Amino acid sequence: MERDLKQDHRGRLTRDGIRIHEPDDFAGMHKAGHLAAVILDEVAALVRPGVTTGALDDFITRRIEEAGATSATIGYKGYRHASCISVNHVVCHGIPGDKILKDGDILNIDVTVIVDGWYGDTSRMYVAGKLGRKAERLIQVTHDALMRGIEMVRPGNTFGDIGHAIQSFVEANRMSVVRDFCGHGLGRVFHAPPNVLHYGRAGTGPVLEEGMFFTIEPMVNLGRPETKVLSDDWTAVTRDKSLSAQFEHSVGVTKDGAEIFTLSPAGRFHPTFDTN
Protein backbone atom coordinates (compact mmCIF):
# COMPACT_ATOMS: atom_id res chain seq x y z
CA MET A 1 0.00 0.00 0.00
CA GLU A 2 2.78 2.44 0.90
CA ARG A 3 4.27 2.32 -2.58
CA ASP A 4 0.97 3.64 -3.99
CA LEU A 5 1.39 6.89 -2.07
CA LYS A 6 3.15 9.86 -3.61
CA GLN A 7 6.11 11.48 -1.90
CA ASP A 8 7.60 14.96 -2.00
CA HIS A 9 10.01 17.01 0.07
CA ARG A 10 7.26 18.19 2.44
CA GLY A 11 6.00 14.75 3.43
CA ARG A 12 3.59 12.09 2.30
CA LEU A 13 0.56 12.50 0.07
CA THR A 14 -2.25 9.97 -0.09
CA ARG A 15 -3.40 8.59 -3.43
CA ASP A 16 -6.12 11.27 -3.32
CA GLY A 17 -3.45 13.99 -3.12
CA ILE A 18 -4.16 14.79 0.55
CA ARG A 19 -1.09 15.74 2.56
CA ILE A 20 -0.26 13.84 5.74
CA HIS A 21 1.45 16.27 8.12
CA GLU A 22 3.95 15.47 10.83
CA PRO A 23 3.12 15.73 14.57
CA ASP A 24 5.29 18.84 14.92
CA ASP A 25 3.20 20.63 12.29
CA PHE A 26 0.22 20.84 14.64
CA ALA A 27 1.96 23.60 16.63
CA GLY A 28 2.29 25.81 13.57
CA MET A 29 -1.38 25.39 12.73
CA HIS A 30 -2.37 26.19 16.31
CA LYS A 31 -0.38 29.42 16.23
CA ALA A 32 -1.94 30.59 12.96
CA GLY A 33 -5.42 29.48 13.95
CA HIS A 34 -5.12 31.19 17.33
CA LEU A 35 -4.32 34.55 15.76
CA ALA A 36 -7.23 34.33 13.34
CA ALA A 37 -9.57 33.44 16.22
CA VAL A 38 -8.28 36.26 18.43
CA ILE A 39 -8.90 38.81 15.68
CA LEU A 40 -12.45 37.54 15.22
CA ASP A 41 -12.94 37.80 18.98
CA GLU A 42 -11.78 41.41 18.95
CA VAL A 43 -13.85 42.56 15.98
CA ALA A 44 -17.04 41.45 17.75
CA ALA A 45 -17.14 44.65 19.79
CA LEU A 46 -17.28 46.73 16.60
CA VAL A 47 -20.25 44.93 15.00
CA ARG A 48 -23.26 47.18 15.54
CA PRO A 49 -25.81 49.14 13.51
CA GLY A 50 -24.31 52.13 11.73
CA VAL A 51 -20.87 50.57 11.17
CA THR A 52 -19.69 49.84 7.63
CA THR A 53 -18.28 46.49 6.59
CA GLY A 54 -15.26 48.41 5.31
CA ALA A 55 -14.54 49.73 8.81
CA LEU A 56 -14.58 46.17 10.14
CA ASP A 57 -12.13 45.10 7.45
CA ASP A 58 -9.87 48.08 8.23
CA PHE A 59 -9.68 46.91 11.84
CA ILE A 60 -8.88 43.34 10.78
CA THR A 61 -6.18 44.54 8.37
CA ARG A 62 -4.55 46.62 11.11
CA ARG A 63 -4.61 43.78 13.65
CA ILE A 64 -2.97 41.36 11.23
CA GLU A 65 -0.21 43.90 10.56
CA GLU A 66 0.27 44.60 14.28
CA ALA A 67 0.69 40.88 14.91
CA GLY A 68 3.46 40.69 12.33
CA ALA A 69 1.42 38.25 10.27
CA THR A 70 0.24 38.31 6.67
CA SER A 71 -3.27 38.33 5.25
CA ALA A 72 -3.80 35.34 2.97
CA THR A 73 -6.57 37.09 1.04
CA ILE A 74 -5.01 40.45 0.17
CA GLY A 75 -3.73 39.91 -3.36
CA TYR A 76 -5.29 36.45 -3.69
CA LYS A 77 -6.64 36.30 -7.25
CA GLY A 78 -6.83 40.09 -7.20
CA TYR A 79 -8.80 40.34 -3.94
CA ARG A 80 -7.99 43.53 -1.99
CA HIS A 81 -9.24 42.92 1.54
CA ALA A 82 -8.17 41.06 4.68
CA SER A 83 -11.62 39.56 5.22
CA CYS A 84 -14.78 38.50 3.49
CA ILE A 85 -17.91 39.92 5.13
CA SER A 86 -21.18 38.36 4.03
CA VAL A 87 -24.40 40.04 5.20
CA ASN A 88 -27.89 38.47 5.34
CA HIS A 89 -28.53 36.68 2.01
CA VAL A 90 -24.85 36.79 0.99
CA VAL A 91 -23.63 33.22 1.27
CA CYS A 92 -19.87 33.86 1.15
CA HIS A 93 -17.10 36.04 -0.31
CA GLY A 94 -18.88 39.30 0.46
CA ILE A 95 -16.56 42.25 -0.28
CA PRO A 96 -16.14 44.81 2.55
CA GLY A 97 -17.01 48.37 1.60
CA ASP A 98 -19.49 51.16 2.19
CA LYS A 99 -22.41 48.96 3.23
CA ILE A 100 -23.81 50.21 6.55
CA LEU A 101 -25.05 47.56 8.96
CA LYS A 102 -28.68 47.85 10.06
CA ASP A 103 -30.38 46.63 13.21
CA GLY A 104 -30.99 42.89 12.91
CA ASP A 105 -28.43 42.25 10.16
CA ILE A 106 -26.54 38.98 10.47
CA LEU A 107 -23.08 38.64 8.97
CA ASN A 108 -20.29 36.15 8.53
CA ILE A 109 -16.72 37.40 8.85
CA ASP A 110 -14.08 35.14 7.32
CA VAL A 111 -10.37 35.68 8.02
CA THR A 112 -7.27 33.78 6.93
CA VAL A 113 -3.82 34.70 8.24
CA ILE A 114 -0.34 33.38 7.54
CA VAL A 115 1.94 32.93 10.56
CA ASP A 116 5.41 31.46 10.03
CA GLY A 117 4.20 29.95 6.77
CA TRP A 118 1.11 28.28 8.24
CA TYR A 119 -2.45 29.26 7.31
CA GLY A 120 -5.13 29.90 9.91
CA ASP A 121 -8.61 30.01 8.36
CA THR A 122 -11.86 30.56 10.26
CA SER A 123 -15.19 32.33 10.05
CA ARG A 124 -18.14 32.91 12.34
CA MET A 125 -21.46 34.72 12.56
CA TYR A 126 -22.18 38.11 14.12
CA VAL A 127 -25.34 40.13 14.74
CA ALA A 128 -25.77 43.90 14.45
CA GLY A 129 -28.31 44.92 17.07
CA LYS A 130 -31.25 42.70 17.94
CA LEU A 131 -31.28 39.15 16.62
CA GLY A 132 -34.49 38.06 14.91
CA ARG A 133 -36.01 34.68 15.76
CA LYS A 134 -35.63 33.12 12.29
CA ALA A 135 -32.05 34.33 12.03
CA GLU A 136 -31.30 33.03 15.51
CA ARG A 137 -32.53 29.56 14.60
CA LEU A 138 -30.55 29.60 11.33
CA ILE A 139 -27.37 30.56 13.16
CA GLN A 140 -27.86 27.88 15.80
CA VAL A 141 -28.53 25.12 13.25
CA THR A 142 -25.47 26.15 11.21
CA HIS A 143 -23.24 26.18 14.27
CA ASP A 144 -24.50 22.81 15.44
CA ALA A 145 -24.11 21.35 11.93
CA LEU A 146 -20.43 22.32 11.93
CA MET A 147 -19.90 20.70 15.30
CA ARG A 148 -21.67 17.51 14.16
CA GLY A 149 -19.33 17.43 11.18
CA ILE A 150 -16.29 17.82 13.43
CA GLU A 151 -17.53 14.96 15.61
CA MET A 152 -17.08 12.66 12.61
CA VAL A 153 -13.39 13.55 12.22
CA ARG A 154 -11.27 10.58 13.28
CA PRO A 155 -9.05 8.07 11.51
CA GLY A 156 -11.00 5.42 9.62
CA ASN A 157 -14.04 7.58 8.94
CA THR A 158 -14.56 9.13 5.52
CA PHE A 159 -15.16 12.64 4.24
CA GLY A 160 -18.59 11.41 3.22
CA ASP A 161 -19.30 10.78 6.90
CA ILE A 162 -18.63 14.47 7.61
CA GLY A 163 -20.88 15.67 4.80
CA HIS A 164 -23.67 13.27 5.69
CA ALA A 165 -23.67 14.34 9.34
CA ILE A 166 -24.01 17.98 8.33
CA GLN A 167 -26.59 17.48 5.59
CA SER A 168 -28.86 15.17 7.56
CA PHE A 169 -28.93 17.52 10.54
CA VAL A 170 -29.60 20.64 8.47
CA GLU A 171 -32.33 19.06 6.38
CA ALA A 172 -34.00 17.60 9.47
CA ASN A 173 -34.35 21.23 10.56
CA ARG A 174 -35.97 22.13 7.21
CA MET A 175 -33.05 24.19 5.96
CA SER A 176 -30.67 23.56 3.06
CA VAL A 177 -26.93 23.02 2.65
CA VAL A 178 -25.17 25.03 -0.06
CA ARG A 179 -23.58 22.72 -2.65
CA ASP A 180 -21.63 25.30 -4.65
CA PHE A 181 -18.87 25.88 -2.08
CA CYS A 182 -16.96 23.56 0.22
CA GLY A 183 -14.17 23.23 2.74
CA HIS A 184 -10.60 22.46 1.72
CA GLY A 185 -7.25 21.17 2.77
CA LEU A 186 -4.71 23.66 4.09
CA GLY A 187 -1.43 23.87 5.98
CA ARG A 188 1.47 25.68 4.34
CA VAL A 189 -0.88 26.42 1.43
CA PHE A 190 -4.24 28.21 1.37
CA HIS A 191 -6.19 25.64 -0.63
CA ALA A 192 -5.28 22.02 -1.22
CA PRO A 193 -7.00 18.65 -1.57
CA PRO A 194 -9.43 17.46 -0.42
CA ASN A 195 -12.64 19.27 -1.22
CA VAL A 196 -14.62 18.91 2.01
CA LEU A 197 -18.26 18.65 0.94
CA HIS A 198 -20.97 19.51 3.45
CA TYR A 199 -23.35 16.92 2.03
CA GLY A 200 -23.02 13.34 0.85
CA ARG A 201 -23.35 9.68 1.71
CA ALA A 202 -21.82 8.09 4.77
CA GLY A 203 -18.93 5.77 4.04
CA THR A 204 -17.94 7.45 0.76
CA GLY A 205 -14.95 9.55 -0.22
CA PRO A 206 -11.34 9.46 0.97
CA VAL A 207 -10.59 7.87 4.33
CA LEU A 208 -9.44 10.17 7.12
CA GLU A 209 -5.89 9.67 8.37
CA GLU A 210 -3.96 11.14 11.26
CA GLY A 211 -2.11 14.27 10.11
CA MET A 212 -4.68 15.58 7.63
CA PHE A 213 -5.46 19.31 7.97
CA PHE A 214 -8.60 20.86 6.45
CA THR A 215 -11.46 23.26 6.99
CA ILE A 216 -15.09 22.42 7.60
CA GLU A 217 -17.27 25.43 6.78
CA PRO A 218 -20.94 24.64 6.09
CA MET A 219 -23.11 27.33 4.53
CA VAL A 220 -26.79 26.89 5.39
CA ASN A 221 -29.78 28.67 3.85
CA LEU A 222 -33.23 29.23 5.31
CA GLY A 223 -34.59 28.67 1.82
CA ARG A 224 -33.31 26.71 -1.15
CA PRO A 225 -29.62 25.80 -1.60
CA GLU A 226 -29.03 27.44 -4.98
CA THR A 227 -26.61 30.37 -5.19
CA LYS A 228 -25.38 32.80 -7.81
CA VAL A 229 -22.23 34.91 -8.05
CA LEU A 230 -22.68 38.61 -8.68
CA SER A 231 -20.96 40.64 -11.39
CA ASP A 232 -18.00 41.44 -9.10
CA ASP A 233 -17.01 37.75 -9.56
CA TRP A 234 -16.75 37.25 -5.80
CA THR A 235 -20.02 37.82 -3.94
CA ALA A 236 -22.21 34.70 -3.77
CA VAL A 237 -25.86 35.16 -2.79
CA THR A 238 -28.88 32.93 -2.33
CA ARG A 239 -30.97 32.84 -5.50
CA ASP A 240 -34.19 33.08 -3.53
CA LYS A 241 -32.87 35.92 -1.30
CA SER A 242 -33.26 33.79 1.82
CA LEU A 243 -30.95 34.32 4.79
CA SER A 244 -27.69 32.36 4.87
CA ALA A 245 -25.23 31.56 7.65
CA GLN A 246 -21.79 29.96 7.90
CA PHE A 247 -19.31 28.82 10.53
CA GLU A 248 -15.79 27.57 9.82
CA HIS A 249 -13.08 25.85 11.80
CA SER A 250 -9.68 24.56 10.71
CA VAL A 251 -9.03 21.09 12.11
CA GLY A 252 -6.38 18.41 12.19
CA VAL A 253 -6.95 14.68 12.43
CA THR A 254 -5.36 13.12 15.53
CA LYS A 255 -4.98 9.45 16.41
CA ASP A 256 -8.37 9.44 18.15
CA GLY A 257 -10.35 12.42 16.82
CA ALA A 258 -10.12 16.05 15.77
CA GLU A 259 -8.01 18.93 17.01
CA ILE A 260 -9.59 22.34 16.34
CA PHE A 261 -6.98 24.97 15.54
CA THR A 262 -9.32 27.98 15.51
CA LEU A 263 -11.17 27.81 18.83
CA SER A 264 -12.16 31.22 20.21
CA PRO A 265 -9.97 32.07 23.23
CA ALA A 266 -12.76 34.30 24.55
CA GLY A 267 -15.53 31.75 23.97
CA ARG A 268 -17.09 33.95 21.27
CA PHE A 269 -17.27 31.58 18.34
CA HIS A 270 -21.06 31.61 18.63
CA PRO A 271 -22.58 35.13 18.53
CA THR A 272 -24.33 34.64 21.87
CA PHE A 273 -20.79 34.24 23.29
CA ASP A 274 -21.72 31.16 25.30
CA THR A 275 -19.94 28.38 23.44
CA ASN A 276 -16.92 27.47 21.34
N, C-alpha and C positions, 0 to 999 in steps of 0.2 A: 504493500500500500504506500509506503513512504516514497518509493521511487516515482509514484504518480504525481507527487506534489512538486510544484515549481520552487526554485530557490532564487534568492537574489541577495545582495550585500546587506539588506536590512532585515533579513530573517525569512521565515517560511511563509509561503502562500499555499492555500488549499487549492484543489482542482477548480474551485469556483472563483479563484482569484482573490480570496479573502485573506488578509494578512493575519498571521498569528504573532502577537507581540510577546516580548519577554516579560518576566515578572517585574523587572526594574522599570519598565515603561509605564507602569501604573502610576508611579509617583509624578511623572511629567504630566500625565493626563489630569491627575488630581489638582496640580498647581494651576493649569490652564482653566480647568472647569471651575475651580474655586473663584478665580478672578471674575470670570463671566457671571457667576452667581452673585458675587458681592455687588457688582455694578447693577445688576437687576434688582437687588435688594435696595440699593441707594436711590435708584430712579423712582421707586414707588412713591416717595414723598412728594414728587413733583407732578404726579398724575392727578389732575383735577380739572374741572370745567374752566375754560378760558385759556388754557395752555395750548400751544401749538405742538404738533408732532415734531416739527423742526427743532424746537427748544429742547425737547427730550433727547433728540439725537445729538444736539450740541453738547449736552451734559455727558452723554455716553462717550462721545469722541474725546472730550477733555479727560475723563476718568481713565480711559485706556492709555492716553498719552502720559498722564501723571504716574501710572503704574509701570511705565517703561515697557509696555507691551505694544502689540501691533494689531490693528483691526484686520480681520480676514476679509471683510467685505469691501472696504474702500479700495477701489481699483479692480475688483473682481468682475470680469466681463463688462467693464465700464461703469460699474456701480459706484456711487460717490458718497455713500453714507456708512456710518459705523453700526447701523441697526436697520432692521426692517420693522415698521410699525403698521400693523394691520387693524383697522377700525371697523367694527360692526360686521358688515357683510363682506369685508375683504378677508379672503381666506389666508393669504400669505404674501410675502414680498411687497407689502405696502411701502411706498417711498415717503420718508419724512419730508415735511414741507410746511406750508402755510395753513394747513387744516387746523382749525380751532376745535378742541374737544368740547362737547356739550354734556350737560348733566345726563347721566345714564348710559353714555357711550361705553362700550367694552372694547378693549384693544389688546392685541398680542404684541409684545416686544421681543425681538429675536436678536441675539448678540453672539458673535463668534470672535474670540480673541486668539492671538498666537503668543504663547509664552515659552521661551527657550525652544522654539521649533514645534511645540505641541499645540493642537487646536482644541479650544474649549468652546462648545456650541450648545446653547440652551435658549429656550424661550418660555414665556409664561404669560398669563392673562392679568390684566389690570382693569379697574373700573374708575371712570371719572364721575364722581358724585354718587348718587343713589343707584343701587343695583336693582334692575327690574327682575320680576319673578321668573320670566321665561329665560332671560339671560343667565340668571343665577343657576337655574337647572342645567342649562347647556354647559356652563363652565364646570359645574360639578361632575357631570357625566364625562366630559372630556378629560378632566383630571383623573377620574377614577379609571377611565379606559386606559390611559397611559400606565397607571400603576398596575393594572391587570396584565398589560403587555410585559412590563418589567418582571412580574412574578413568573413569567414563563421562561425567563433567561437563565439557562443552566446547561452545562454540557449534556449532549445527548438529545435535547429537544431540537426542534427545527424552527426556522424563521416563519414557516407557516403556522406554527403553534402560537407565535406572538401575534400575527395578524388575525388569526381566528379568535383569540381571546378578546382583542379589541373590537373587532367587527360584531361578534355575537353580543357583547355587552351593550354597545351603542345601539344596535338595531332592536334589542330587547326594550330599550328606552325610547323607541320610536323616533330616533334620529338617524342620520346617515354619515358614513365615513367617506371622506374625499378619496377618490382613486387616482387623481391626476398628479399627486405629489407624494413623496415617501421619505422615510429616513434613509440613512446612508452610513457607510463605513467612514471612519476618520482616524486620526492619529497624528502623524507628521504631515498629513495632507488633509485638505478641506473635505473633499469628496472622493470616496473610493468604494469598491464593492464591499458589501452587497447592497442592493436596493432593499430597504426594510419596508415591506408593504404593511399597511395597517388593516388589511383584510386578507382572507384566504382560507385554505383548508388545513386543518390540523394534520401534522405528520408529513407535510410537503415542504419542499425547498431545502436549501443547504442545512446541514447539521451544525449546531452550535458547538464550538470548541473553546476551551480555556485560552484566553489571550486575544480573543476577538474584541475590537472596539467599534462601536457604532452608535448612532442616534436612534431613538424612538420618538416620534413627533406627530401623533395623530391629529388630523384636522377633522372636526366634526361640525356638521351643519344641522340647524333646526329643520331645514327643509330637505330638498333633494341634494344628491351628492355632486351634480354637475357644476363645473366651474368654467370660467373664460378668462383669458388674459387681456388686459386693456391695451390700448395703443402705445403705452410707454414700454411695452414688452417685458414688464416686471409684475405689475399689480394683478393678482388673481382674485376674482370675486365670484360669489355664488351666482349662478345664472338666474335663480329665482329670487334674488335679493334677500334671502333668509340670513339670519345671523349665523356667524361661524366662530369657532373657538379652537385654540391649539395650545398644547403644552409639549415641551421637549426636554428630554434629558439625554446626556451622553453617558453611556454605560460601558463597562468592560465585563467580559465573562470570566468568572473565577472558577475554581475547582468544584464549588458547590452552589453557585448562584450568580447573582449580578452585583457589581459594585457601581454605584452611581457617582459619577465624577462631578456633577453639577448641582448637588444639594444646596439649598439656601441656608447659609450660616445663621440668618436671622429668623428662619422658619417662615419665610414669606413666599414660598413657591406658589401657594394658593392665595388668591387675592383677599380672602378673609383672614390671612396671616395666622392660621391655626394649624397648619400641617405642612410637612415637606412632601 
